[in-house]
Amino acid sequence: MSKNNDLEDDREVGDYDDGLYERAARDAYEQLLERVGEASPQPRLSATRRAVEMLGDPQKAYPVIHITGTNGKTSTSRMIESLLRAHDLRTGLLTSPHLERINERIVIDGEPISNQAFAENWKDITPFLQLADAELVAAGEVPLSFFEALTVLAFAAFADAPVDVAVLEVGMGGEWDSTNVADAQVAVFAPVALDHEARLGNTVREIAATKAGIIKDDSAVVSASQGADVIVELERAAAAHGTRLAVEGNEFSLASGTVAVGGQVISVSGLAGTYSDLFLPLFGDHQAHNAALAIAAVEAFIGGGAQPLGADVVAEGLATVTSPGRLQVVGIEPTVVVDAAHNPHGAEALAAALPQYFTFDHITAVIGVLADKDAEGIVRALDGVVNEFVVTQSTSDRAVDADDLAAIVVAIAGADRVIVEPSLEAALDTARDSAARTDKGAVVVAGSITLVADVMSMASDQGWKK
């Protein structure tokens, strides 16, 4: 059962000041954490569907753009949301995981949900979650998980706001992910690769088949460039639902991209229009391709893919986008870059971007990996651009022990390029000292999102950019 929270007394929710809202939001988060965690997602839709039915199906109160994929889906979601907001639409955005605060996951009109809205909506939905929990337990199932309950909270918060459109990032997979109780007008597929094999399948085709489950009857479907096995599954699902698939490289494309100060300048040939000389304040060719996908998704949503978007609106939407934790500079003197690459495909994108967008003469990588990830593949992808590795571990209870991870790194990079520092703070001190020995030395932190989150928090607390 959930704990009591600060809102459960004789006062109305609106009587609380900001400090008590912060306490109430924190207590709501603690109640979420008491549920089955995100490392053990429940392959079912029935539980979430029952909870939202009790709430009156808030996910039907607004149209939806739904995004899945292996890498790039968070950045693409943020770009889509920013483009929609530039069109004067009030937006809801659900992404995961968060880096520093749970509020980051539920964004309303460009801002993380307030403590007040978080607490009030949690209070409103708690009785219905408890009813759903009781039914599940009676049927021999586990209660709603952390992510299932969070999804219900996001749907309710978006309806309460209210929003004109919701952008939903899949938590894992697609077909049985709790976000899939919503019927999307546009289904979006970021690049699909191997990840979460134990949950989604051992081949890219199996994984693609699971992710294709977000396609619904008559929904528009847009996809990044994909391998043949992925395209087969997406085409099959699109045909089964009476819709067509638009793929980057065929129906739309990234026409050009050049490195610029603070990001890059790109041109995109969309589904219906051409958009030239757009400034994108993010690093990496993969982000340029994400932007092309985002533009196509918004074209499909606003004009059915038949009407071009306003050039000025597209320029505004991309120029104001942010994607924290993705090739983000969080420190200077020496430069410290964090990137959420946590699988080989993401690490390959990071490795390609570093020499193209930066002029570092020595790179010290601080790396930590979670137990269910392909550590060897991540290290091999980074090996060619990294001078030395400092192996550590994040605060996650799923983090691979630093000594165990070091054995993997040594086998690839050699013992003379590897330092082991189980303490993250010590690892960063070591890496920053190493990077400071050359004029253009840098620290790059990668391997897990929890590691990136820990480092971002540390950088903020210690003022690395001052």
C-alpha positions in Angstrom: 0.0 0.0 0.0 1.1 3.6 -0.6 2.3 5.7 2.3 0.3 8.7 3.4 1.5 11.9 1.9 1.5 15.6 3.0 -1.7 16.3 1.1 -3.8 13.8 3.0 -5.1 16.0 5.8 -8.1 18.3 6.3 -6.7 21.0 3.9 -7.5 21.3 0.2 -4.5 20.7 -2.1 -4.5 24.3 -3.2 -3.8 25.5 0.3 -0.3 24.2 0.3 2.7 26.5 -0.2 5.7 25.7 -2.5 7.7 24.1 0.3 4.9 21.6 1.1 4.3 20.9 -2.6 7.9 20.0 -2.8 7.5 17.6 0.1 4.3 16.2 -1.3 5.9 15.7 -4.7 8.9 14.0 -3.1 6.6 11.7 -1.1 4.7 10.8 -4.3 8.1 9.9 -5.9 8.9 7.7 -2.9 5.6 5.9 -3.3 6.4 5.3 -7.0 9.8 3.9 -5.9 8.0 1.3 -3.7 6.6 -0.3 -6.9 8.4 -2.8 -9.1 11.2 -0.9 -10.7 12.0 -0.1 -14.3 14.6 -2.8 -14.5 11.8 -5.3 -14.4 9.1 -4.0 -16.8 5.9 -6.0 -16.9 5.1 -7.3 -20.5 1.4 -6.4 -20.3 -1.0 -3.6 -21.2 -4.0 -4.8 -19.3 -2.9 -3.3 -15.9 -2.4 0.2 -17.3 -5.5 -0.1 -19.4 -7.6 -0.9 -16.4 -6.1 2.0 -14.4 -6.8 4.6 -17.2 -10.3 3.2 -17.7 -11.1 3.9 -14.1 -9.8 7.5 -14.6 -12.0 8.0 -17.7 -9.3 7.3 -20.3 -7.4 10.6 -20.0 -5.0 9.5 -22.8 -8.0 10.0 -25.2 -8.3 13.7 -24.4 -5.6 14.7 -26.8 -3.9 13.5 -30.0 -0.6 11.6 -29.6 2.7 11.2 -31.3 4.4 8.0 -30.1 8.2 7.4 -30.5 10.1 4.2 -30.1 13.5 2.9 -31.2 16.8 1.9 -29.6 18.8 5.1 -29.7 17.8 8.7 -30.4 14.2 8.4 -29.3 14.6 10.9 -26.4 16.3 13.5 -28.5 13.8 13.0 -31.3 10.9 13.3 -28.8 12.3 16.6 -27.6 12.7 17.9 -31.1 9.1 17.0 -32.0 7.8 18.7 -28.9 9.8 21.8 -29.6 8.6 22.0 -33.2 5.0 21.5 -32.0 5.4 24.3 -29.4 6.8 26.6 -32.1 3.4 26.1 -33.8 1.7 27.5 -30.8 0.4 24.1 -29.6 0.4 23.4 -25.9 2.4 20.2 -25.5 2.8 17.3 -23.1 6.0 15.3 -23.3 6.8 12.0 -21.5 10.4 10.8 -21.6 12.6 8.4 -19.6 14.7 8.0 -17.6 15.3 11.3 -15.8 18.7 12.6 -15.1 18.3 14.6 -11.9 14.6 15.0 -11.0 11.6 12.9 -11.7 9.8 16.1 -12.8 12.0 16.0 -16.0 10.0 13.0 -17.3 6.7 14.9 -17.6 7.0 18.1 -19.4 4.1 20.5 -20.0 4.4 23.3 -22.5 8.2 23.1 -22.5 8.7 23.0 -18.7 9.1 20.1 -16.3 5.9 19.5 -14.4 5.6 21.6 -11.3 5.7 20.1 -7.8 2.2 21.3 -7.4 0.8 19.6 -10.5 2.8 16.5 -9.8 1.5 16.2 -6.2 -2.1 17.2 -7.1 -2.4 14.7 -9.9 -0.8 12.0 -7.9 -3.3 12.6 -5.1 -6.1 12.4 -7.7 -5.0 9.1 -9.3 -3.9 7.3 -6.1 -7.3 5.8 -5.2 -7.7 4.4 -8.7 -4.2 3.0 -8.7 -5.0 1.3 -5.4 -8.2 -0.2 -6.9 -6.2 -1.5 -9.9 -3.5 -2.9 -7.6 -6.2 -4.8 -5.6 -7.7 -6.3 -8.7 -4.2 -7.3 -10.0 -3.2 -8.9 -6.7 -6.6 -10.8 -6.5 -5.8 -12.2 -10.0 -2.4 -13.3 -8.9 -0.5 -10.5 -10.7 1.9 -8.0 -9.3 0.6 -4.4 -8.7 1.2 -1.6 -11.2 4.9 -1.1 -11.7 6.8 2.2 -11.3 6.6 2.9 -15.0 3.0 1.8 -15.4 2.0 4.2 -12.5 4.1 7.0 -13.9 2.5 6.6 -17.3 -1.0 6.9 -15.8 0.2 10.0 -13.9 1.5 11.6 -17.1 -1.8 10.9 -19.0 -3.7 12.5 -16.1 -1.4 15.5 -15.9 -1.7 16.1 -19.6 -5.5 16.0 -19.5 -5.5 18.3 -16.5 -3.2 20.8 -18.0 -4.8 20.5 -20.6 -2.5 19.9 -23.6 -3.2 20.1 -27.4 -1.0 17.2 -28.2 1.1 14.6 -26.2 4.5 13.3 -27.3 5.1 9.9 -25.7 8.5 8.1 -25.6 8.2 4.4 -25.2 9.9 3.1 -22.0 10.9 -0.3 -23.5 10.0 -2.0 -26.7 6.5 -0.9 -27.8 3.9 -3.6 -28.1 3.4 -4.1 -24.4 4.9 -0.9 -23.1 2.4 0.9 -20.9 2.5 4.0 -23.1 0.9 1.9 -25.8 -2.6 2.1 -24.3 -2.7 5.4 -26.2 -3.7 5.3 -29.8 -1.2 7.5 -31.7 -2.0 9.6 -34.7 1.7 9.3 -35.7 4.1 6.4 -34.9 7.7 7.3 -35.0 10.7 4.9 -35.2 14.2 6.1 -34.3 17.1 3.7 -35.3 16.5 0.2 -34.1 19.5 -2.0 -32.9 20.2 -4.7 -30.4 19.5 -3.8 -26.8 17.4 -5.3 -24.0 17.7 -8.6 -25.7 16.5 -10.6 -22.7 13.2 -8.6 -22.9 12.7 -7.8 -26.6 14.4 -10.6 -28.6 17.8 -11.8 -29.7 17.7 -10.4 -33.2 17.1 -7.0 -34.6 14.1 -8.3 -36.5 12.5 -9.7 -33.3 13.1 -6.3 -31.6 11.6 -4.4 -34.5 8.5 -6.6 -34.4 8.0 -5.7 -30.8 8.5 -2.0 -31.4 6.2 -2.1 -34.4 3.4 -2.7 -31.9 2.9 1.1 -31.5 1.4 1.3 -35.0 -2.4 1.6 -34.9 -5.1 1.7 -37.5 -4.7 4.6 -39.9 -1.8 6.1 -37.9 0.9 7.8 -40.0 4.2 6.0 -39.7 7.6 7.6 -40.1 11.0 6.0 -39.6 14.7 6.8 -39.5 16.9 4.9 -42.0 16.8 1.2 -40.9 18.3 -2.1 -41.8 16.4 -4.4 -44.1 15.2 -6.7 -41.2 13.7 -3.7 -39.4 12.0 -2.3 -42.6 10.3 -5.7 -43.2 8.7 -5.6 -39.8 7.6 -2.0 -40.0 6.1 -2.5 -43.5 4.3 -5.6 -42.3 2.8 -3.8 -39.3 1.9 -0.7 -41.4 0.1 -2.7 -44.0 -1.8 -4.7 -41.3 -3.1 -1.4 -40.0 -4.0 0.2 -43.3 -1.3 2.8 -43.4 2.0 3.5 -45.2 5.5 3.8 -44.0 7.7 6.8 -44.8 11.4 6.1 -44.4 14.4 8.5 -44.2 16.3 8.2 -47.4 13.1 7.6 -49.5 10.2 9.9 -48.6 12.3 12.4 -46.6 16.0 12.9 -46.0 18.8 15.0 -44.4 20.0 17.0 -47.4 23.1 18.5 -45.8 24.8 19.3 -42.5 27.9 21.3 -41.5 29.6 21.9 -38.2 28.8 25.3 -36.6 29.7 27.0 -33.3 27.5 25.5 -30.6 26.0 22.8 -32.9 25.4 22.5 -36.6 23.5 23.9 -39.6 21.4 21.4 -41.5 19.0 21.3 -44.4 16.2 18.8 -44.6 14.0 17.5 -47.4 10.8 16.7 -45.6 7.7 14.8 -46.6 6.1 18.0 -48.0 8.7 20.8 -47.8 12.4 21.7 -48.0 13.9 23.5 -45.0 17.3 25.0 -45.4 20.0 26.4 -43.2 18.5 25.4 -39.9 20.6 25.9 -36.8 20.5 22.8 -34.5 22.3 23.5 -31.1 23.2 19.8 -30.7 26.4 17.9 -31.7 26.6 14.8 -33.8 25.5 13.7 -37.2 23.0 11.4 -35.5 21.3 14.5 -34.1 20.9 15.9 -37.6 19.2 12.7 -38.7 17.0 12.8 -35.5 16.0 16.3 -36.6 15.0 15.2 -40.1 12.9 12.4 -38.5 11.3 14.9 -36.1 10.4 17.3 -38.9 8.8 14.4 -40.9 6.8 13.4 -37.8 5.4 16.9 -37.3 4.6 17.2 -41.0 2.7 14.0 -40.8 0.8 15.2 -37.7 0.0 18.8 -38.8 -0.6 18.5 -42.5 -0.9 14.7 -43.1 2.5 14.8 -44.8 1.0 16.8 -47.7 1.6 20.4 -46.5 5.0 22.0 -45.8 5.5 23.6 -42.4 6.4 27.3 -42.1 10.1 27.7 -42.6 10.4 30.2 -39.7 8.5 28.0 -37.4 10.7 25.0 -38.1 13.8 27.2 -37.6 12.5 28.4 -34.3 11.6 24.9 -33.1 15.0 23.4 -33.8 17.0 26.4 -32.6 15.4 26.2 -29.2 15.7 22.5 -28.6 17.7 21.0 -25.8 18.7 17.4 -25.1 20.5 17.2 -21.7 23.0 14.4 -21.3 23.5 14.0 -25.0 27.0 15.2 -26.1 26.6 17.9 -23.5 29.5 20.0 -22.2 29.2 20.2 -18.4 32.6 21.4 -17.5 35.4 23.6 -18.7 39.2 23.8 -17.9 39.3 20.9 -18.7 36.3 20.3 -21.0 34.0 17.6 -19.6 31.5 16.1 -22.0 28.7 13.7 -21.0 26.8 11.4 -23.3 24.1 8.9 -22.6 25.5 6.2 -24.9 24.8 2.9 -23.2 24.9 0.4 -26.0 27.3 -0.2 -28.9 25.1 1.7 -31.4 25.1 4.8 -29.2 28.8 4.5 -28.5 29.5 4.3 -32.2 27.6 7.6 -32.7 29.5 9.2 -29.9 32.9 8.0 -31.3 32.0 9.4 -34.8 30.9 12.8 -33.3 33.9 13.5 -31.1 36.6 14.1 -33.8 34.1 15.8 -36.1 32.6 18.3 -33.7 35.5 18.9 -31.3 39.3 19.5 -31.6 40.4 17.5 -28.5 44.1 16.4 -28.6 43.7 13.9 -25.7 40.5 12.1 -24.6 40.1 10.4 -21.2 37.0 8.4 -21.0 35.2 7.8 -17.7 33.2 4.7 -18.2 30.6 2.8 -16.1 28.1 0.2 -17.5 25.0 -1.5 -16.1 24.9 -5.2 -15.8 22.4 -5.9 -18.6 24.4 -4.0 -21.2 27.0 -5.0 -23.8 30.1 -3.5 -22.1 32.5 -5.1 -24.6 30.6 -3.6 -27.5 30.6 -0.1 -25.9 34.3 -0.2 -25.2 35.2 -1.5 -28.7 33.2 1.4 -30.2 35.1 4.0 -28.2 38.5 2.4 -28.3 39.6 4.2 -31.5 39.0 7.7 -30.3 39.9 7.4 -26.6 43.5 7.7 -25.3 42.8 6.2 -21.8 40.0 4.8 -19.9 39.1 5.5 -16.2 36.8 2.7 -15.2 34.3 3.3 -12.4 30.7 2.7 -11.5 27.6 4.7 -10.9 25.3 4.8 -7.9 22.9 2.3 -9.5 22.6 -1.0 -7.8 22.7 -2.5 -11.4 26.2 -1.0 -12.1 28.9 -3.5 -13.0 31.6 -3.7 -10.4 34.5 -1.5 -11.5 37.1 -4.3 -11.2 34.9 -6.6 -13.3 34.4 -3.9 -16.0 38.1 -3.1 -15.9 38.9 -6.6 -16.9 36.8 -6.2 -20.0 38.3 -2.8 -20.9 41.9 -4.1 -20.4 41.3 -7.0 -22.8 40.4 -4.5 -25.5 42.5 -1.4 -24.7 45.5 -2.9 -22.9 46.5 -2.4 -19.3 48.6 0.6 -20.0 45.5 2.6 -21.0 43.3 1.7 -18.1 42.9 3.1 -14.6 40.4 1.7 -12.1 38.7 4.1 -9.7 35.6 2.6 -8.1 34.7 5.9 -6.5 33.2 8.1 -9.1 34.5 11.3 -7.5 38.0 9.9 -7.5 37.6 8.7 -11.1 36.6 12.2 -12.2 39.4 13.8 -10.4 41.9 11.4 -12.0 40.4 12.0 -15.5 40.3 15.8 -15.1 43.9 15.8 -14.0 44.9 13.7 -17.0 42.9 15.9 -19.4 44.5 19.1 -18.0 48.0 17.9 -19.1 47.4 19.0 -22.7 46.1 22.2 -24.2 43.0 20.5 -25.6 42.5 17.6 -23.4 39.0 16.5 -22.5 37.0 14.1 -20.3 34.2 12.1 -21.9 31.7 10.3 -19.6 29.7 7.5 -21.1 28.4 4.0 -20.7 25.2 4.4 -18.7 22.6 7.1 -18.2 22.8 6.7 -14.4 26.6 7.5 -14.6 25.8 10.6 -16.8 23.2 11.7 -14.3 25.6 11.3 -11.4 28.3 13.3 -13.2 25.9 16.1 -14.2 24.8 16.5 -10.6 28.4 16.6 -9.5 29.3 19.1 -12.1 26.4 21.4 -11.1 27.2 21.1 -7.4 30.9 21.8 -7.9 30.5 24.6 -10.5 32.6 23.0 -13.2 31.5 25.6 -15.8 32.1 28.7 -13.7 
